[in-house]
Amino acid sequence: VLFSFRHFRQEFDIDPSQIGDYDWESPLYIENTLSTESIYYNEEMKDLAGRIIGEEKNPYLQARLLYDYVVENIFYSLIAHASLEAEGIPESLFAMEHGYGDCGMQSMFFAALCRSIGIPARTPGGFQLFSGQLGTHFWAEFYLPNYGWIPVDTSVGQGVMYSVGVTEEESRIYKDFYFGNLDPLRMAVQNSVDMMPEERPKDIQPLEKVMQFPFVESEFGNENLELSDLITDSFTIRTLPLR
């Protein structure tokens, strides 16, 4: 299969005073403020979000406070997602209770914090294209009336904290960029986790919330779960900048 696509940098210049009102009865609002399997929130998480935002009422500024909290308090770590999925432990809840998580878990936690206070949010996923290679990745988006879906990447924004020789000003600029902006090195595959295809495969799927890898369709007893790795390892990527 040979395909091409264009990918662009996203930048938003948001005036907090120009944000419209949410339509609380719209499908977009209802679907993206629910507590779901992975973007899960409870009263404890709602209380935490309330303490983080304090008296702030503007959803854009609320989301920024939540972003800063995740970046500064949820440290990056690889996670045994299959184990959590098997035990039915929500990703966002694990992040809150343990204080660490990878890109997906951080993004789901940010989205859950937003949802808990009535800000529509979701967790898109796909690939990063750094150095011309596919790297699986998740980030987040929250919705603002009059502006649309606003990108947020807590784990990449957090990356500057692990860099050496970066000034305080450079660190601030870098972290600020990944709230409301997104680099062009993305290939989005799914709009959010917890959104299954209408016709689900019949056999066992590893990490059903993750759509980066092809779903495996086979007869029971003949599953080849290495197929996903085989397909992604065979990718050849050539990036051509637009002139």
C-alpha positions in Angstrom: 0.0 0.0 0.0 1.4 3.4 -1.0 -0.2 6.5 0.4 0.6 10.1 1.1 -0.9 12.7 3.4 -0.2 16.3 4.4 0.4 17.2 8.0 0.4 20.7 9.4 1.4 22.6 12.5 -1.6 23.8 14.5 -1.6 27.2 16.2 -4.5 28.9 18.0 -4.6 32.6 19.1 -7.4 32.5 21.7 -9.0 35.5 23.3 -10.6 34.1 26.5 -13.3 36.9 26.3 -14.5 35.6 22.9 -15.3 32.1 23.9 -19.0 31.2 23.4 -21.4 29.3 25.5 -21.5 25.5 25.5 -24.6 23.9 24.1 -25.2 21.4 27.0 -27.7 19.4 25.0 -25.6 18.9 21.9 -24.2 15.4 21.1 -20.7 16.8 21.0 -21.0 18.2 24.5 -22.8 15.1 26.0 -20.5 12.5 24.4 -17.3 14.4 25.4 -18.2 15.1 29.0 -19.1 11.5 29.9 -17.1 9.4 32.2 -16.0 6.4 30.1 -13.9 3.3 30.4 -10.5 5.0 30.1 -11.4 8.7 30.3 -12.9 8.0 33.7 -13.7 10.4 36.5 -15.4 10.1 39.9 -16.2 12.6 42.7 -12.6 12.4 44.0 -11.2 13.5 40.6 -13.9 16.2 40.2 -12.9 17.5 43.7 -9.2 17.5 42.6 -10.1 19.5 39.4 -12.1 21.9 41.5 -9.1 22.6 43.7 -6.8 23.0 40.7 -8.9 25.6 39.0 -10.0 27.4 42.2 -12.2 30.4 41.4 -11.4 30.5 37.7 -14.6 30.3 35.6 -13.2 30.7 32.0 -12.9 27.2 30.4 -9.8 28.1 28.4 -8.0 29.3 31.5 -9.4 26.3 33.5 -7.9 23.9 30.9 -4.5 25.7 31.2 -4.5 25.2 35.0 -5.3 21.5 34.4 -2.5 21.2 31.8 0.0 22.8 34.2 -1.0 20.4 36.9 -0.6 17.3 34.8 2.8 18.5 33.4 4.2 19.3 36.8 2.7 16.4 38.8 2.2 13.3 36.6 5.7 12.1 35.8 6.4 10.2 32.6 6.7 6.4 32.9 6.0 3.4 30.7 2.8 1.6 31.7 1.6 -2.0 31.6 -1.6 -1.1 29.8 -2.7 -4.6 29.0 -2.6 -5.5 32.7 -4.7 -2.5 33.6 -7.2 -3.3 30.8 -7.4 -6.9 31.9 -8.1 -5.8 35.5 -10.6 -3.1 34.5 -8.6 -0.2 36.0 -9.3 3.1 34.3 -6.2 4.8 32.8 -7.1 8.2 34.2 -7.8 6.9 37.7 -4.4 5.1 37.8 -2.6 8.3 36.9 -4.4 10.3 39.6 -3.7 7.6 42.3 -0.1 6.9 41.4 1.2 10.2 40.0 2.8 8.8 36.8 1.9 7.7 33.3 2.9 7.6 29.7 1.6 9.9 26.9 -1.7 8.1 26.7 -2.4 7.9 30.4 -1.4 11.5 30.9 -3.7 12.6 28.0 -6.6 10.5 29.3 -6.1 12.0 32.8 -6.1 15.5 31.4 -9.3 14.8 29.4 -10.9 13.3 32.4 -10.1 16.3 34.6 -11.6 18.6 31.9 -14.7 16.4 31.6 -15.3 16.3 35.3 -15.8 20.1 35.4 -17.9 20.3 32.2 -15.2 21.0 29.5 -15.6 18.6 26.5 -12.3 16.8 26.0 -11.0 13.7 24.2 -7.8 11.8 23.6 -6.7 11.5 19.9 -4.0 9.0 18.9 -1.8 8.1 16.1 1.9 8.5 15.3 4.7 11.0 15.8 7.0 11.3 12.8 10.2 12.3 14.4 13.4 11.3 12.5 11.2 9.8 9.8 10.0 6.9 11.9 6.6 6.0 13.1 6.3 6.3 16.9 2.9 5.6 18.6 1.6 8.5 20.5 -1.5 10.0 22.2 -2.3 13.6 23.0 -5.4 15.5 24.1 -7.9 18.0 22.8 -10.5 20.2 24.6 -13.4 22.0 22.9 -14.1 25.7 23.0 -17.2 27.3 21.4 -16.1 29.7 18.6 -12.7 28.0 18.3 -13.2 24.2 18.0 -10.9 21.4 19.3 -7.8 22.8 20.9 -4.7 20.5 21.0 -2.8 19.8 24.2 0.3 17.5 24.6 1.2 17.1 28.3 4.0 14.5 27.8 5.8 16.3 25.0 5.3 19.6 26.9 6.8 17.9 29.9 9.8 16.7 27.9 11.7 20.0 28.5 11.8 19.2 32.2 14.2 16.3 31.4 16.5 18.4 29.1 19.9 19.7 30.1 21.1 23.2 29.6 17.7 24.8 29.0 17.1 28.2 30.5 14.0 29.0 32.5 12.7 31.2 29.7 13.2 28.6 27.0 11.5 26.0 29.2 8.5 28.3 29.7 8.2 29.0 25.9 8.4 25.3 25.1 5.8 24.2 27.7 3.5 27.1 26.6 3.6 26.0 23.0 2.1 22.5 23.7 -1.0 24.1 25.3 -3.1 25.2 22.4 -0.6 24.4 19.6 0.8 21.2 18.0 3.9 20.4 16.0 3.4 19.3 12.4 4.9 15.8 13.0 1.7 13.9 13.6 -0.4 11.3 11.8 -3.7 11.1 13.5 -5.4 7.7 13.4 -8.3 8.0 15.9 -10.2 10.9 17.3 -10.3 9.5 20.8 -10.0 6.3 22.9 -13.0 4.4 24.0 -14.5 4.7 20.5 -14.9 1.2 19.0 -15.7 0.3 15.4 -19.3 -0.4 14.7 -18.3 -4.0 13.8 -15.9 -5.3 16.3 -13.4 -8.1 15.5 -14.5 -11.5 16.9 -11.2 -12.6 18.4 -9.2 -11.2 21.3 -7.7 -7.8 20.7 -4.7 -6.4 22.6 -5.4 -2.9 23.9 -8.8 -2.4 22.2 -8.8 1.4 22.9 -5.6 1.8 20.7 -6.2 2.0 17.0 -2.7 2.7 15.7 -2.1 -0.9 14.9 -4.4 -2.9 12.5 -7.0 -5.0 14.2 -6.3 -8.7 13.9 -9.2 -10.8 12.3 -8.7 -14.5 12.5 -10.4 -17.7 13.6 -10.4 -18.6 17.3 -7.4 -20.6 18.2 -5.4 -19.2 15.3 -4.7 -15.6 16.4 -1.5 -14.1 15.2 -0.9 -11.2 17.6 2.5 -10.5 16.0 0.8 -9.3 12.8 0.6 -5.7 14.1 4.3 -5.6 14.8 5.1 -7.1 11.4 3.0 -4.5 9.5 4.4 -1.5 11.4 8.0 -2.8 11.1 7.7 -2.9 7.3 6.8 0.8 6.9 9.1 2.9 4.8 8.6 6.6 5.2 9.8 9.4 3.0 9.0 13.0 4.2 8.9 15.8 1.6 8.5 19.4 2.8 6.1 21.5 0.9 7.6 24.3 -1.2 
